[in-house]
Amino acid sequence: MSDVDEQGRTEPPLEGGEEDQLLGFLDYQRQTLEWKCSRLGPDALRATTSASAMTLGGLLKHLSFVENHWFARRLHGLPAEPPWDAVDWARDPDWEWRTAADDTPEELFALWRDTVVASRRLTAEAIAEGGLERMADAPWPDGRAPNLRWIVLHMIEEYARHNGHADLLRESIDGETGE
């Protein structure tokens, strides 16, 4: 049985194996980002704070890119697909952050949700192929490659760090606070 908190997030399991708990915490962090970005119009998703150009819309698009990068491209060695395949990353390394302002809330959420669905599917495939020890197909330039456990832990860290940013942005937009 899973517990759902007042924001609609599924609490990570208190018991169970490493896989269930790691994936439970990753999904909890994903749901936290969704909560922080929900019920906002385009202007709110484009809003910044005085010290940063970061936006909630930018976070949605950035985390879509990061999900795709780690689960599709690194873990499974798949080629870049739209919209990532058309970006000249050398010329525009902050493309996803910069272009999020051009996207509607519906487009941003669809991109992020579709990417999360694909990441979950690709994670399940990797677990079936070798569990959390399954090595990434695309190594780093030095030839080393992380395993799935490292990728999942990195994604928990990535979401947790950016959810802190989302807390500040959301509070500055409409005063909504919460963990």
C-alpha positions in Angstrom: 0.0 0.0 0.0 1.4 3.4 -0.9 0.8 6.6 1.1 0.0 9.8 -0.8 0.7 13.2 0.8 -1.4 16.3 0.7 0.3 17.4 -2.5 -0.5 14.2 -4.3 3.0 12.7 -4.1 3.5 9.1 -3.4 5.7 8.6 -0.4 8.7 6.4 -1.0 8.3 2.9 0.5 9.5 2.5 4.1 10.3 -1.1 3.4 11.4 -3.1 0.5 14.4 -3.7 -1.6 17.0 -1.2 -2.8 15.4 -1.0 -6.3 11.9 -0.1 -4.9 13.3 2.5 -2.5 15.6 4.2 -5.0 12.9 4.4 -7.7 10.4 5.5 -5.1 12.6 8.4 -4.1 13.2 9.3 -7.7 9.5 9.3 -8.4 8.9 11.4 -5.2 11.3 14.0 -6.5 9.7 14.0 -9.9 6.3 14.5 -8.3 7.7 17.4 -6.2 8.8 19.2 -9.4 5.4 18.6 -10.9 3.7 20.0 -7.8 5.9 23.1 -7.8 5.2 23.8 -11.5 1.4 22.9 -11.5 -1.5 25.3 -11.8 0.6 28.1 -13.3 0.1 30.0 -16.5 2.8 30.9 -19.1 3.8 34.1 -17.4 4.4 32.3 -14.1 6.4 29.6 -15.7 8.6 32.3 -17.3 9.1 34.3 -14.0 12.6 34.7 -12.5 13.9 35.9 -9.3 16.1 39.0 -9.2 19.4 37.1 -9.0 18.8 34.4 -11.6 17.4 33.8 -15.1 16.1 30.4 -14.0 12.4 29.7 -14.4 10.1 26.9 -13.5 9.5 26.3 -17.2 13.2 26.1 -17.7 13.4 23.5 -14.9 10.8 21.4 -16.6 12.6 21.5 -19.9 16.1 21.1 -18.4 14.9 18.0 -16.4 13.4 16.6 -19.5 16.8 16.9 -21.2 18.6 15.4 -18.2 16.1 12.4 -18.0 16.6 11.8 -21.7 20.4 12.2 -21.5 20.8 9.7 -18.7 18.2 7.0 -19.4 18.0 7.0 -23.2 21.3 8.3 -24.4 23.8 7.2 -21.7 22.1 4.1 -20.3 20.8 2.6 -23.5 23.1 4.4 -26.0 20.1 5.7 -28.1 20.6 8.6 -30.5 19.2 12.0 -29.7 15.7 12.6 -30.7 13.4 15.7 -31.0 13.8 18.3 -29.7 17.4 17.5 -28.6 18.7 16.3 -31.9 18.3 19.7 -33.6 20.3 21.6 -31.0 23.9 22.9 -31.6 24.9 22.4 -27.9 28.4 23.8 -28.6 26.9 27.1 -29.7 24.0 27.2 -27.3 24.8 25.1 -24.1 21.8 26.6 -22.3 19.3 26.0 -25.1 16.7 24.2 -22.9 16.8 27.0 -20.3 16.6 29.8 -22.9 13.9 28.3 -25.1 11.5 27.3 -22.4 10.0 30.8 -22.5 8.9 30.1 -26.1 6.9 27.0 -25.0 3.4 26.8 -23.6 2.8 25.2 -20.2 1.1 22.4 -22.0 4.1 21.8 -24.2 6.5 21.9 -21.3 4.5 19.5 -19.2 3.9 17.2 -22.2 7.7 17.1 -22.9 8.5 16.4 -19.3 5.8 13.8 -18.7 6.6 12.0 -22.0 10.3 11.9 -21.1 9.6 10.6 -17.6 7.4 7.8 -19.0 10.2 6.9 -21.4 12.7 7.0 -18.6 10.6 4.6 -16.5 10.3 2.2 -19.4 14.0 2.3 -20.1 14.8 1.8 -16.4 12.5 -1.2 -16.3 14.3 -2.6 -19.4 17.7 -2.1 -17.8 16.6 -3.7 -14.6 15.4 -6.7 -16.5 18.7 -6.9 -18.3 20.9 -6.7 -15.2 19.4 -4.9 -12.3 20.9 -1.9 -10.7 24.4 -3.3 -11.7 23.5 -2.9 -15.4 26.2 -0.7 -17.0 25.5 2.2 -19.2 26.0 1.6 -22.9 27.5 5.0 -23.6 30.7 5.5 -21.6 32.3 8.8 -20.6 35.2 10.1 -22.8 37.7 8.3 -20.5 36.0 5.0 -21.1 34.4 4.5 -17.7 30.6 4.0 -17.5 28.3 4.3 -14.5 25.8 1.6 -13.6 22.1 2.1 -13.3 22.3 2.5 -9.5 24.7 5.5 -10.0 22.3 7.0 -12.7 19.3 6.7 -10.4 21.1 8.2 -7.5 22.4 11.0 -9.7 18.8 11.7 -10.9 17.6 11.8 -7.3 20.3 14.4 -6.5 19.5 16.3 -9.7 15.8 16.6 -8.9 16.4 17.4 -5.2 18.8 20.2 -6.1 16.5 21.7 -8.7 13.4 21.2 -6.4 15.1 23.6 -4.0 15.3 26.2 -6.8 11.6 25.4 -7.6 10.7 26.1 -4.0 12.2 29.6 -4.2 10.7 30.4 -7.6 7.2 29.2 -6.7 7.2 31.2 -3.5 8.2 34.3 -5.4 5.4 33.8 -7.9 2.4 33.2 -5.7 3.6 32.7 -2.1 3.0 28.9 -2.2 5.4 27.2 0.1 6.0 23.7 1.3 8.7 21.1 1.4 
